[in-house]
Structure formats: structure tokens, C-alpha cells
Amino acid sequence: ASTVPPTTLAPRTAFSTRLQADTAAGATGTAVYEVPNGSALAISDLLLQNPGSDEGTVTLFRNDEVLFRWSLGTVFGDVVRPFVTPIQLAGGEQLRMEVSCTLVGDAAAGLCTPGIVVSGELIG
């Protein structure tokens, strides 16, 4: 009889971070999270927030690859994106949010303030 050798699974830790790039009207801002070397990130959920009803676009990249692009003019409040299959990033890769602000929705804030809450597991 053959036996299957035991496998060692890499440790997994619950992960959550918020990307936010407060940006003036007519400008572009960036926020970046870099996955630590020796680890991997499995993104299971995204929560896009546009509390000020700003206008413009938000683009989420894995390095230079566009993962998602939202038009802020159609995002009121929060938009949740759960995934059946997690989005994977390897150690050293970057998750980058880019905000192109065309109109600040909340004049008192003075800036476009959309954000993305990224949740999942950090592996390794």
C-alpha cells in the first residue's frame, strides 16, 4: 500500500487594508500596497467607497495590469465585489489604486476621497 506524504500548508492570516488617494479636481492620485516578499495575497473581497459622491474614475491594477475600472459618477455609497476565485498576487507584486478626479462631490472636503477596502488572506 502506498501512502501520501503529509503536506505542509503555508500559514494564512486574515488580511484587510484600505487604499485611498485623496486627490484634487483635475489631478490623479495613487495608493499602493506591495505584497511582502516570501508571501502571497489572495484577495477575496473589494469594497469601493465613494462617500463624497465624487466624479472621475478609480482604476485598480495588479502591477500594470488593469483589474477593475469604475466610473465614480455611478458609484453612490459602497459597492461590494466578492470573488468565488480569489485574485492572487505574489510577493513583490503591487496592488495599485489610481484616482482621476474630475469633480469633488463634497466641497467641504476639498478633495476626491474614494477608497477601496481590500480583504482576503496573506499566505506565507
PyMOL CGO cylinders between C-alpha atoms (Angstrom):
from pymol import cmd
from pymol.cgo import CYLINDER

trace = [
    CYLINDER, 0.00, 0.00, 0.00, 1.26, 3.45, -0.87, 0.3, 1, 1, 1, 1, 1, 1,
    CYLINDER, 1.26, 3.45, -0.87, 0.91, 6.39, 1.43, 0.3, 1, 1, 1, 1, 1, 1,
    CYLINDER, 0.91, 6.39, 1.43, 0.57, 10.01, 0.52, 0.3, 1, 1, 1, 1, 1, 1,
    CYLINDER, 0.57, 10.01, 0.52, 3.20, 12.12, 2.26, 0.3, 1, 1, 1, 1, 1, 1,
    CYLINDER, 3.20, 12.12, 2.26, 1.82, 14.80, 4.53, 0.3, 1, 1, 1, 1, 1, 1,
    CYLINDER, 1.82, 14.80, 4.53, 1.79, 18.29, 3.06, 0.3, 1, 1, 1, 1, 1, 1,
    CYLINDER, 1.79, 18.29, 3.06, 2.66, 21.45, 4.87, 0.3, 1, 1, 1, 1, 1, 1,
    CYLINDER, 2.66, 21.45, 4.87, 0.35, 24.33, 4.11, 0.3, 1, 1, 1, 1, 1, 1,
    CYLINDER, 0.35, 24.33, 4.11, 1.72, 27.82, 4.26, 0.3, 1, 1, 1, 1, 1, 1,
    CYLINDER, 1.72, 27.82, 4.26, 0.30, 29.79, 7.19, 0.3, 1, 1, 1, 1, 1, 1,
    CYLINDER, 0.30, 29.79, 7.19, -2.65, 32.01, 6.30, 0.3, 1, 1, 1, 1, 1, 1,
    CYLINDER, -2.65, 32.01, 6.30, -3.53, 35.24, 8.02, 0.3, 1, 1, 1, 1, 1, 1,
    CYLINDER, -3.53, 35.24, 8.02, -6.70, 37.28, 7.57, 0.3, 1, 1, 1, 1, 1, 1,
    CYLINDER, -6.70, 37.28, 7.57, -5.82, 40.43, 5.64, 0.3, 1, 1, 1, 1, 1, 1,
    CYLINDER, -5.82, 40.43, 5.64, -7.51, 43.77, 5.17, 0.3, 1, 1, 1, 1, 1, 1,
    CYLINDER, -7.51, 43.77, 5.17, -6.18, 47.15, 4.07, 0.3, 1, 1, 1, 1, 1, 1,
    CYLINDER, -6.18, 47.15, 4.07, -7.65, 50.36, 2.75, 0.3, 1, 1, 1, 1, 1, 1,
    CYLINDER, -7.65, 50.36, 2.75, -6.25, 52.10, -0.31, 0.3, 1, 1, 1, 1, 1, 1,
    CYLINDER, -6.25, 52.10, -0.31, -7.10, 55.79, -0.52, 0.3, 1, 1, 1, 1, 1, 1,
    CYLINDER, -7.10, 55.79, -0.52, -5.53, 58.58, -2.57, 0.3, 1, 1, 1, 1, 1, 1,
    CYLINDER, -5.53, 58.58, -2.57, -7.11, 61.92, -1.69, 0.3, 1, 1, 1, 1, 1, 1,
    CYLINDER, -7.11, 61.92, -1.69, -6.94, 63.84, -4.96, 0.3, 1, 1, 1, 1, 1, 1,
    CYLINDER, -6.94, 63.84, -4.96, -7.71, 67.39, -6.10, 0.3, 1, 1, 1, 1, 1, 1,
    CYLINDER, -7.71, 67.39, -6.10, -10.08, 68.04, -9.01, 0.3, 1, 1, 1, 1, 1, 1,
    CYLINDER, -10.08, 68.04, -9.01, -8.22, 67.78, -12.30, 0.3, 1, 1, 1, 1, 1, 1,
    CYLINDER, -8.22, 67.78, -12.30, -5.46, 65.65, -10.76, 0.3, 1, 1, 1, 1, 1, 1,
    CYLINDER, -5.46, 65.65, -10.76, -4.55, 61.98, -10.44, 0.3, 1, 1, 1, 1, 1, 1,
    CYLINDER, -4.55, 61.98, -10.44, -3.55, 60.30, -7.19, 0.3, 1, 1, 1, 1, 1, 1,
    CYLINDER, -3.55, 60.30, -7.19, -2.17, 56.86, -6.38, 0.3, 1, 1, 1, 1, 1, 1,
    CYLINDER, -2.17, 56.86, -6.38, -2.13, 54.49, -3.40, 0.3, 1, 1, 1, 1, 1, 1,
    CYLINDER, -2.13, 54.49, -3.40, -0.04, 51.29, -3.41, 0.3, 1, 1, 1, 1, 1, 1,
    CYLINDER, -0.04, 51.29, -3.41, 0.16, 48.10, -1.36, 0.3, 1, 1, 1, 1, 1, 1,
    CYLINDER, 0.16, 48.10, -1.36, 3.16, 45.85, -2.05, 0.3, 1, 1, 1, 1, 1, 1,
    CYLINDER, 3.16, 45.85, -2.05, 2.89, 42.20, -1.10, 0.3, 1, 1, 1, 1, 1, 1,
    CYLINDER, 2.89, 42.20, -1.10, 5.84, 41.27, 1.17, 0.3, 1, 1, 1, 1, 1, 1,
    CYLINDER, 5.84, 41.27, 1.17, 8.50, 39.07, -0.41, 0.3, 1, 1, 1, 1, 1, 1,
    CYLINDER, 8.50, 39.07, -0.41, 8.04, 35.43, 0.58, 0.3, 1, 1, 1, 1, 1, 1,
    CYLINDER, 8.04, 35.43, 0.58, 4.27, 35.88, 0.87, 0.3, 1, 1, 1, 1, 1, 1,
    CYLINDER, 4.27, 35.88, 0.87, 1.27, 35.84, -1.45, 0.3, 1, 1, 1, 1, 1, 1,
    CYLINDER, 1.27, 35.84, -1.45, -2.00, 37.72, -1.26, 0.3, 1, 1, 1, 1, 1, 1,
    CYLINDER, -2.00, 37.72, -1.26, -5.36, 36.11, -2.09, 0.3, 1, 1, 1, 1, 1, 1,
    CYLINDER, -5.36, 36.11, -2.09, -7.96, 38.87, -2.46, 0.3, 1, 1, 1, 1, 1, 1,
    CYLINDER, -7.96, 38.87, -2.46, -11.48, 37.62, -1.76, 0.3, 1, 1, 1, 1, 1, 1,
    CYLINDER, -11.48, 37.62, -1.76, -13.42, 40.89, -1.49, 0.3, 1, 1, 1, 1, 1, 1,
    CYLINDER, -13.42, 40.89, -1.49, -13.24, 44.51, -2.60, 0.3, 1, 1, 1, 1, 1, 1,
    CYLINDER, -13.24, 44.51, -2.60, -15.34, 47.32, -1.16, 0.3, 1, 1, 1, 1, 1, 1,
    CYLINDER, -15.34, 47.32, -1.16, -15.27, 50.51, -3.26, 0.3, 1, 1, 1, 1, 1, 1,
    CYLINDER, -15.27, 50.51, -3.26, -16.36, 53.57, -1.30, 0.3, 1, 1, 1, 1, 1, 1,
    CYLINDER, -16.36, 53.57, -1.30, -17.30, 56.98, -2.69, 0.3, 1, 1, 1, 1, 1, 1,
    CYLINDER, -17.30, 56.98, -2.69, -18.59, 58.81, 0.40, 0.3, 1, 1, 1, 1, 1, 1,
    CYLINDER, -18.59, 58.81, 0.40, -18.34, 62.29, -1.12, 0.3, 1, 1, 1, 1, 1, 1,
    CYLINDER, -18.34, 62.29, -1.12, -20.13, 61.39, -4.39, 0.3, 1, 1, 1, 1, 1, 1,
    CYLINDER, -20.13, 61.39, -4.39, -17.02, 62.46, -6.29, 0.3, 1, 1, 1, 1, 1, 1,
    CYLINDER, -17.02, 62.46, -6.29, -16.75, 62.16, -10.06, 0.3, 1, 1, 1, 1, 1, 1,
    CYLINDER, -16.75, 62.16, -10.06, -13.92, 60.71, -12.12, 0.3, 1, 1, 1, 1, 1, 1,
    CYLINDER, -13.92, 60.71, -12.12, -12.51, 57.20, -12.32, 0.3, 1, 1, 1, 1, 1, 1,
    CYLINDER, -12.51, 57.20, -12.32, -10.90, 54.69, -9.99, 0.3, 1, 1, 1, 1, 1, 1,
    CYLINDER, -10.90, 54.69, -9.99, -8.68, 52.02, -11.52, 0.3, 1, 1, 1, 1, 1, 1,
    CYLINDER, -8.68, 52.02, -11.52, -7.28, 49.04, -9.63, 0.3, 1, 1, 1, 1, 1, 1,
    CYLINDER, -7.28, 49.04, -9.63, -4.10, 47.46, -11.01, 0.3, 1, 1, 1, 1, 1, 1,
    CYLINDER, -4.10, 47.46, -11.01, -2.03, 44.35, -10.30, 0.3, 1, 1, 1, 1, 1, 1,
    CYLINDER, -2.03, 44.35, -10.30, 1.37, 45.84, -11.24, 0.3, 1, 1, 1, 1, 1, 1,
    CYLINDER, 1.37, 45.84, -11.24, 0.48, 47.37, -14.66, 0.3, 1, 1, 1, 1, 1, 1,
    CYLINDER, 0.48, 47.37, -14.66, -2.47, 45.06, -15.39, 0.3, 1, 1, 1, 1, 1, 1,
    CYLINDER, -2.47, 45.06, -15.39, -5.91, 46.67, -15.04, 0.3, 1, 1, 1, 1, 1, 1,
    CYLINDER, -5.91, 46.67, -15.04, -8.10, 44.55, -12.76, 0.3, 1, 1, 1, 1, 1, 1,
    CYLINDER, -8.10, 44.55, -12.76, -11.10, 46.89, -12.47, 0.3, 1, 1, 1, 1, 1, 1,
    CYLINDER, -11.10, 46.89, -12.47, -12.11, 50.38, -13.56, 0.3, 1, 1, 1, 1, 1, 1,
    CYLINDER, -12.11, 50.38, -13.56, -15.07, 52.20, -12.06, 0.3, 1, 1, 1, 1, 1, 1,
    CYLINDER, -15.07, 52.20, -12.06, -16.72, 55.46, -13.08, 0.3, 1, 1, 1, 1, 1, 1,
    CYLINDER, -16.72, 55.46, -13.08, -17.29, 57.34, -9.82, 0.3, 1, 1, 1, 1, 1, 1,
    CYLINDER, -17.29, 57.34, -9.82, -20.34, 59.10, -11.27, 0.3, 1, 1, 1, 1, 1, 1,
    CYLINDER, -20.34, 59.10, -11.27, -22.19, 55.77, -10.99, 0.3, 1, 1, 1, 1, 1, 1,
    CYLINDER, -22.19, 55.77, -10.99, -20.92, 54.83, -7.51, 0.3, 1, 1, 1, 1, 1, 1,
    CYLINDER, -20.92, 54.83, -7.51, -23.03, 56.14, -4.66, 0.3, 1, 1, 1, 1, 1, 1,
    CYLINDER, -23.03, 56.14, -4.66, -22.08, 54.86, -1.23, 0.3, 1, 1, 1, 1, 1, 1,
    CYLINDER, -22.08, 54.86, -1.23, -20.42, 51.44, -1.21, 0.3, 1, 1, 1, 1, 1, 1,
    CYLINDER, -20.42, 51.44, -1.21, -20.01, 48.81, -3.95, 0.3, 1, 1, 1, 1, 1, 1,
    CYLINDER, -20.01, 48.81, -3.95, -19.01, 45.31, -2.81, 0.3, 1, 1, 1, 1, 1, 1,
    CYLINDER, -19.01, 45.31, -2.81, -17.24, 42.85, -5.15, 0.3, 1, 1, 1, 1, 1, 1,
    CYLINDER, -17.24, 42.85, -5.15, -16.88, 39.34, -3.67, 0.3, 1, 1, 1, 1, 1, 1,
    CYLINDER, -16.88, 39.34, -3.67, -14.99, 36.70, -5.67, 0.3, 1, 1, 1, 1, 1, 1,
    CYLINDER, -14.99, 36.70, -5.67, -15.53, 32.96, -5.94, 0.3, 1, 1, 1, 1, 1, 1,
    CYLINDER, -15.53, 32.96, -5.94, -11.91, 32.53, -7.04, 0.3, 1, 1, 1, 1, 1, 1,
    CYLINDER, -11.91, 32.53, -7.04, -9.55, 34.92, -5.23, 0.3, 1, 1, 1, 1, 1, 1,
    CYLINDER, -9.55, 34.92, -5.23, -7.34, 37.33, -7.15, 0.3, 1, 1, 1, 1, 1, 1,
    CYLINDER, -7.34, 37.33, -7.15, -3.74, 36.26, -6.49, 0.3, 1, 1, 1, 1, 1, 1,
    CYLINDER, -3.74, 36.26, -6.49, -0.69, 38.46, -6.09, 0.3, 1, 1, 1, 1, 1, 1,
    CYLINDER, -0.69, 38.46, -6.09, 2.79, 37.08, -5.47, 0.3, 1, 1, 1, 1, 1, 1,
    CYLINDER, 2.79, 37.08, -5.47, 5.43, 38.52, -3.16, 0.3, 1, 1, 1, 1, 1, 1,
    CYLINDER, 5.43, 38.52, -3.16, 6.86, 41.75, -4.56, 0.3, 1, 1, 1, 1, 1, 1,
    CYLINDER, 6.86, 41.75, -4.56, 3.80, 42.48, -6.72, 0.3, 1, 1, 1, 1, 1, 1,
    CYLINDER, 3.80, 42.48, -6.72, 1.88, 45.69, -6.23, 0.3, 1, 1, 1, 1, 1, 1,
    CYLINDER, 1.88, 45.69, -6.23, -1.82, 46.38, -5.85, 0.3, 1, 1, 1, 1, 1, 1,
    CYLINDER, -1.82, 46.38, -5.85, -2.26, 49.95, -7.03, 0.3, 1, 1, 1, 1, 1, 1,
    CYLINDER, -2.26, 49.95, -7.03, -5.29, 52.22, -6.92, 0.3, 1, 1, 1, 1, 1, 1,
    CYLINDER, -5.29, 52.22, -6.92, -5.33, 55.23, -9.22, 0.3, 1, 1, 1, 1, 1, 1,
    CYLINDER, -5.33, 55.23, -9.22, -7.89, 58.02, -8.80, 0.3, 1, 1, 1, 1, 1, 1,
    CYLINDER, -7.89, 58.02, -8.80, -8.55, 60.51, -11.60, 0.3, 1, 1, 1, 1, 1, 1,
    CYLINDER, -8.55, 60.51, -11.60, -10.71, 63.22, -10.03, 0.3, 1, 1, 1, 1, 1, 1,
    CYLINDER, -10.71, 63.22, -10.03, -12.85, 65.34, -12.35, 0.3, 1, 1, 1, 1, 1, 1,
    CYLINDER, -12.85, 65.34, -12.35, -15.24, 66.82, -9.78, 0.3, 1, 1, 1, 1, 1, 1,
    CYLINDER, -15.24, 66.82, -9.78, -15.10, 66.96, -5.98, 0.3, 1, 1, 1, 1, 1, 1,
    CYLINDER, -15.10, 66.96, -5.98, -18.54, 65.97, -4.70, 0.3, 1, 1, 1, 1, 1, 1,
    CYLINDER, -18.54, 65.97, -4.70, -18.16, 67.37, -1.17, 0.3, 1, 1, 1, 1, 1, 1,
    CYLINDER, -18.16, 67.37, -1.17, -16.91, 70.96, -1.41, 0.3, 1, 1, 1, 1, 1, 1,
    CYLINDER, -16.91, 70.96, -1.41, -16.18, 70.97, 2.33, 0.3, 1, 1, 1, 1, 1, 1,
    CYLINDER, -16.18, 70.97, 2.33, -13.72, 68.07, 1.86, 0.3, 1, 1, 1, 1, 1, 1,
    CYLINDER, -13.72, 68.07, 1.86, -11.99, 69.89, -0.99, 0.3, 1, 1, 1, 1, 1, 1,
    CYLINDER, -11.99, 69.89, -0.99, -10.66, 66.62, -2.44, 0.3, 1, 1, 1, 1, 1, 1,
    CYLINDER, -10.66, 66.62, -2.44, -11.94, 63.45, -4.09, 0.3, 1, 1, 1, 1, 1, 1,
    CYLINDER, -11.94, 63.45, -4.09, -11.82, 60.80, -1.36, 0.3, 1, 1, 1, 1, 1, 1,
    CYLINDER, -11.82, 60.80, -1.36, -12.82, 57.42, -2.80, 0.3, 1, 1, 1, 1, 1, 1,
    CYLINDER, -12.82, 57.42, -2.80, -11.26, 54.35, -1.25, 0.3, 1, 1, 1, 1, 1, 1,
    CYLINDER, -11.26, 54.35, -1.25, -11.04, 50.61, -1.71, 0.3, 1, 1, 1, 1, 1, 1,
    CYLINDER, -11.04, 50.61, -1.71, -11.07, 48.20, 1.22, 0.3, 1, 1, 1, 1, 1, 1,
    CYLINDER, -11.07, 48.20, 1.22, -9.19, 45.05, 0.15, 0.3, 1, 1, 1, 1, 1, 1,
    CYLINDER, -9.19, 45.05, 0.15, -9.80, 41.83, 2.12, 0.3, 1, 1, 1, 1, 1, 1,
    CYLINDER, -9.80, 41.83, 2.12, -8.53, 38.30, 1.84, 0.3, 1, 1, 1, 1, 1, 1,
    CYLINDER, -8.53, 38.30, 1.84, -5.65, 36.19, 3.12, 0.3, 1, 1, 1, 1, 1, 1,
    CYLINDER, -5.65, 36.19, 3.12, -1.94, 36.80, 3.35, 0.3, 1, 1, 1, 1, 1, 1,
    CYLINDER, -1.94, 36.80, 3.35, -0.22, 33.46, 2.71, 0.3, 1, 1, 1, 1, 1, 1,
    CYLINDER, -0.22, 33.46, 2.71, 3.24, 32.55, 3.88, 0.3, 1, 1, 1, 1, 1, 1,
]
cmd.load_cgo(trace, "trace")
